[in-house]
Amino acid sequence: MERDGVIEGYRVRVDPAALGRTVRAVVDASLGPGDQVDDFERRLANRDEVTFAAYVTGTADYSILVECEGAEGLDAFVRWLRADAGVARTETKLLLRVVTG
């Protein structure tokens, strides 16, 4: 199955709280018209807090799952995101409890 490409890889599950990342949130970001999405995606990929990011349909352009060191870490990430010249709007949702996954 690995040779046939059915199995794409193996993953390790890490407890974010053991690393001091006690706050999880989904941050939706909308870019301004004509912004360079490749550059924005590279900047996201370089952030340690980002565990998942997807280009999505709907009112936002991206949904970003972050794991941060407390409220201060989330605040720092959102401030960084809002300071990005390409980001026109953000909306943050705290994850209170993970139900599946």
C-alpha positions, 0 to 999 in steps of 0.5 A, a space after each residue: 500500500 505504501 508503494 501504491 501511494 495509498 498510505 501517504 505517511 505516518 503521524 505523531 500525536 503531540 499533546 499541545 498542553 505538554 508544550 505549554 500551548 493551552 489555548 486552541 483557536 480557529 482564526 478566519 482570515 480574509 485577504 484584501 483584493 489582489 493580494 499574493 496568496 502564495 506569500 501569505 501561505 508561506 508566512 503562515 507555514 513559518 509560524 509555530 502556532 499554526 497546526 492547520 490552515 486551509 483556503 476555504 469558501 465562505 466569508 473568509 479566505 482562510 481558516 487557521 487552527 492555532 495552538 498558543 501559549 495562553 491568551 497572550 500567545 493567541 493575542 500575539 498571533 492575532 496581532 501578527 496576523 492583523 499587522 500583515 498588509 494582505 489581511 483585511 479582516 480576522 475572526 477568532 473562535 476559541 475551541 472550548 472542547 474537541 469533540 472528535 479528531 
